[in-house]
Amino acid sequence: MKKFNITVNGKTYAVEVEEVTGAQAAAPAPKAAPAPKAAPAPAAAPAAAGAKTVTAPMPGTVVSVKVNVGDKVTSGTLVAVLEAMKMENEIFAGADGVVASINANAGDSVNTGDVLVSIN
């Protein structure tokens, strides 16, 4: 055993470290479990041809959708609220137009880039 004094944030700690040699050092490290396969994402309705889309900027859960199909929106209009990392994030339209389709509902889990709303 070797003894060391280690200082962390101004506080000193006395530690003992065992030196590993020989057969102990040759022991193989345990193998990590393989990562589980991700479940396939549900297919979202495709955006209409020529439509502008409002996408999820991060993975999260849709708290609410603030527009309806047929609503006129301008750039900056609040279209949805997305909860991510225990925070509610407001999602705004990036273009002027009319809401053509709503591709996510309250309670849906979404990934980065998933289409929330299409605007014509």
C-alpha positions, 0 to 999 in steps of 0.5 A: 500500500502506498499512502498519498495526501490529496487536496481537493478544493482546499481540503486535504485527504489521506488516501491509501492506494494498492499497487496491482502487479503480476496475476492481478494486473493480467486479469481481463476487465469485465465486458460491457453489456451490448447496448439495447437496440432502439425501438423503431420510431413511429411513422409520421404523416409526410408533409404536404408537397411545398409545405414549410415544416416546424420541427422538434429542435430536441427530443422531448414530449409534446405538452400542447399544440397551440394551432389548428389546421387552417389557422393563419400563422406568421413567423414567430407564432407559438405553435407548440410547447415541448417538454425536454429535460424538465423544461417547457420549450416554446416552439414557434413558426418559422414562416408565414402561411396556413397550418396544413397539418399537425403531425404531433399531439399532446403527450407524443414523444418526439425526436430531434427533427420530427415534424410537428406542424406543416405550413403552406 
